[in-house]
Amino acid sequence: MPKALGDFLVLDAVRSTGGTAIAVTDDELPAAQAALARDEGTWICPEGAACFAAVGRLRESGWLSATDEVVVLNTGTGLIYPDTVAVDVPILPRNTGSIPPLAGGAGKE
């Protein structure tokens, strides 16, 4: 079974500060990523999104109040997880020698 590096340090910090730890579901990660992208303009990594999802659940449960300040240190980017976001982006054909017109005629003189 995999084990987190420094797990004993994390558990000691949680216990000594009166903190808590919760698990979030796999479905909550992309939802948190999407909310942060929409609201803050940032695409964070799934592990960072887990922290934001956890904060939301802790606020909903009353463990954190609306006035509690929370700092989440996100050290990863969603760019290394391109499969976590579905996008509908047009793909340009290769080697045509020209740029295709915009859909709907936008930008035409």
Protein Blocks (a to p, Z undefined) as FASTA:
>chain_A
ZZdehklmmmmmmmmnopacddddfklmmmmmmmmmmmnopacdfklmmmmmmmmmmmmn
omacfkbccddddfbdfklmmmlpccddddddehklpacddehhioiZZ
